[in-house]
Amino acid sequence: MADTELGNETAVKQFILLGFGDLPEPTSFLFLLFLLIYIATLAGNILIAALVVADECLHTPMYFFLGILSCLETCYISTILPRVLASLLTGDRTISVSSCFVQYYFFGGLAAAECYLLSVMSYDRYLAICKPLHYGTVMNGKFCLQLAAGSCIIAFVVVTIFICLMSQLTFCGPSKIDHFFCDFTPVVQLSCSDTYLIELVAFCFASIDIFPPFLLTLTSYICIIATVVRIPSTTGKQRAFSTCSSHLIVVTTFYGTLIMVYVVPKTHTLRNLNKVFSVFYTVLTPMLNPLIYSLRNKEVKEALRKSLNRFVAFVRIW
């Protein structure tokens, strides 16, 4: 794992992902658990994206963003879980340095894009509920595309800067990453180079990627709740509060765990909990988003019902 000589040091060519530690007995349970989560997440998100594309009733800004979110979630979880599943199944925990950087590049870019997209979606709901007269004018097709594309472009520009800085680091041992995927901090901690600059840049960019979108999302939902309170219909209030509370739970879990991992200064206790926090935003949030944002919506249920009816009719013909 360490072949190339650098003066008196040796360059590490492979890392070892320690994953969830030495757990010989629960490994099969973890494999089945993560496999089921992965299948459910893929099925839910691909279904939502397909419905948004296929059903004209869902060709609105809200469902356009939901479709983009589903695509992001599908790619996002696929950068992490297949590698975890392979490691649990085969016991092979090694990963090359270049593969580790590639995994972090896509994970970091997609996670940052989701941060921005969630704030865009909350802004969309704010306009629809609090400024309905301006909604149709502001949220036109061109502006929606610009918001979605801008979220992805900004996110991947930022992570490209990280990768360029990380590629300048020297890794000369140890080679064990105390995590289940190649995250920024566990990888950088293995470097024998001076990491002050890259850690400072990472803290600044993480703060920019997380706090402004989170505050925009929180502000939007506060305004939405304030508007909903003034709705005279009790049924309308309950439905709106139910939807808002569900969205806020997922958003708070996603942003909150990201803040704990990437922004809050690391104490010994927090460092030990990093893997637990990481499971929330890498595994659980992508699984819950289709349920919270889409499958509870009447329009999505109706689109699903129509698609199933068309499929049944097609099968009967054949």
Secondary structure as UniProt FT lines:
FT   STRAND          2..6
FT   TURN            7..8
FT   STRAND          9..12
FT   STRAND          14..17
FT   TURN            19..20
FT   TURN            24..26
FT   HELIX           27..54
FT   HELIX           56..58
FT   HELIX           61..78
FT   TURN            79..80
FT   HELIX           81..90
FT   STRAND          94..96
FT   HELIX           97..130
FT   HELIX           132..138
FT   HELIX           141..166
FT   TURN            167..168
FT   STRAND          176..177
FT   HELIX           184..188
FT   TURN            189..190
FT   HELIX           196..229
FT   HELIX           234..262
FT   HELIX           268..279
FT   HELIX           280..284
FT   HELIX           285..289
FT   HELIX           290..295
FT   HELIX           298..317
//
